Amino acid sequence: MTRYVMAIDLRRCVGCQTCTAACKNANATPPGVQWRRVLDI
């Protein structure tokens, strides 16, 4: 099974959640379905 990874430089992250929106757009998921979740800690 193929698994994909998203590498993020946390020193440059501003918490805008654009990575989540880009993943949702690229995979054309319906509203309410989210393949990638980014947790703010």
N, C-alpha and C positions, 0 to 999 in steps of 0.2 A: 504494500500500500504506500503510495506516495504522500509525503507530508511536506508542506511548505512552511517556511519560517520567514518572519519579518524582523530584520535587525534594525534597532533604533538606538541612536546615540542619545542617551538620557541627559547628557550635558547640554544638548541643543534643544531638547523637547520643551515646548512652552505650554503643553496641555490643551492644544486646540482640537484634538480628536479627528484631525484630517486623515490620519492613517486608517481609522475605523471607517470613515465615510468613503475613502478610496477603495477599500476592500469590499465594502457593500456595493459600490457602483461597479467594480470590476466583475463581481460575481452575480450581479443582477438579482440579488435576494429580495423577496417580497417584504413589505412593511412588517415589522415585528420579528423578522428572522435576522439573526446576526451571527456570522461565522467567526468573527474576530471581536473579542471584547478587550478593551484597554482599561485597566484598573488604575485609578489615581491613588497613590499611596503617599 
